[in-house]
């Protein structure tokens, strides 16, 4: 189970928040920004499916399949990143 800790609890949240922050900072509020949040959330579901499906198929462990919780976990992080990026974009630059 140690092979899951780095990508699922460190790399995916970090990359999700950073990419959502950059998207929120650079683009206008449109369907692309909202679609990016959903795409980031889908990465969590795909990671869970790719990681645990093989383990379940081989019968090594009995882990529940990916569900709405994995999607919401990614969606919340993407929403936080988008909100922070949008707020920093609104703040006037201190030049």
C-alpha positions as CSV (number, residue, x, y, z in Angstrom):
1,X,0.0,0.0,0.0
2,X,3.0,2.3,0.3
3,X,3.1,2.8,-3.5
4,X,-0.2,4.8,-3.2
5,X,1.0,7.3,-0.6
6,X,3.3,9.4,-2.9
7,X,1.0,9.8,-5.9
8,X,-2.4,9.9,-4.2
9,X,-1.6,12.0,-1.1
10,X,1.3,14.2,-2.2
11,X,1.7,14.4,-6.0
12,X,-1.9,14.6,-7.2
13,X,-3.1,17.2,-4.6
14,X,-0.1,19.3,-5.2
15,X,-0.4,19.2,-9.0
16,X,-4.1,19.7,-8.9
17,X,-4.0,22.8,-6.7
18,X,-1.1,24.3,-8.7
19,X,-2.7,23.7,-12.1
20,X,-6.0,25.0,-10.9
21,X,-4.3,28.0,-9.4
22,X,-2.6,28.8,-12.7
23,X,-5.8,28.2,-14.7
24,X,-7.8,30.5,-12.3
25,X,-5.1,33.2,-12.5
26,X,-4.8,33.3,-16.2
27,X,-8.2,32.8,-17.8
28,X,-11.5,34.4,-17.6
29,X,-14.5,32.9,-15.9
30,X,-15.8,30.7,-18.6
31,X,-16.7,27.1,-19.3
32,X,-13.0,26.2,-19.7
33,X,-12.3,27.1,-16.1
34,X,-15.1,25.0,-14.9
35,X,-14.2,22.1,-17.2
36,X,-10.7,22.2,-15.9
37,X,-11.9,21.7,-12.3
38,X,-13.9,18.6,-13.5
39,X,-10.9,17.3,-15.4
40,X,-8.6,17.6,-12.4
41,X,-11.2,15.8,-10.3
42,X,-11.4,13.0,-12.9
43,X,-7.7,12.4,-12.5
44,X,-8.3,11.3,-8.9
45,X,-10.9,8.8,-10.1
46,X,-8.6,7.5,-12.9
47,X,-5.8,7.1,-10.5
48,X,-7.9,5.1,-8.1
49,X,-9.2,2.9,-11.0
50,X,-5.8,2.3,-12.5
51,X,-4.1,1.6,-9.1
52,X,-6.7,-0.5,-7.3
53,X,-8.4,-2.3,-10.3
54,X,-5.3,-4.4,-10.9
55,X,-4.9,-5.2,-7.3
56,X,-8.6,-6.3,-7.1
57,X,-8.3,-8.3,-10.3
58,X,-5.3,-10.2,-9.0
59,X,-7.1,-10.8,-5.7
60,X,-4.3,-9.2,-3.6
61,X,-6.6,-7.0,-1.6
62,X,-10.3,-6.3,-1.5
63,X,-10.5,-2.5,-2.0
64,X,-13.7,-0.8,-3.0
65,X,-13.8,0.7,-6.5
66,X,-13.6,4.4,-7.2
67,X,-16.7,6.3,-6.3
68,X,-18.0,9.8,-5.8
69,X,-15.7,10.4,-2.8
70,X,-12.6,10.2,-5.0
71,X,-14.2,12.6,-7.5
72,X,-15.3,15.1,-4.7
73,X,-11.8,15.0,-3.2
74,X,-10.3,16.2,-6.5
75,X,-13.1,18.6,-7.1
76,X,-12.6,20.3,-3.8
77,X,-8.9,20.7,-4.3
78,X,-9.5,22.1,-7.8
79,X,-12.1,24.5,-6.5
80,X,-9.7,25.8,-3.8
81,X,-6.9,26.3,-6.4
82,X,-9.3,28.1,-8.8
83,X,-10.6,30.4,-6.1
84,X,-7.1,31.3,-4.9
85,X,-6.0,31.9,-8.5
86,X,-9.0,34.0,-9.2
87,X,-8.6,36.1,-6.0
88,X,-4.9,36.8,-6.7
89,X,-5.8,37.8,-10.3
90,X,-8.3,40.4,-8.9
91,X,-5.9,41.9,-6.5
92,X,-4.1,44.9,-8.0
93,X,-0.4,44.4,-8.6
94,X,2.0,46.2,-6.2
95,X,4.4,47.8,-8.7
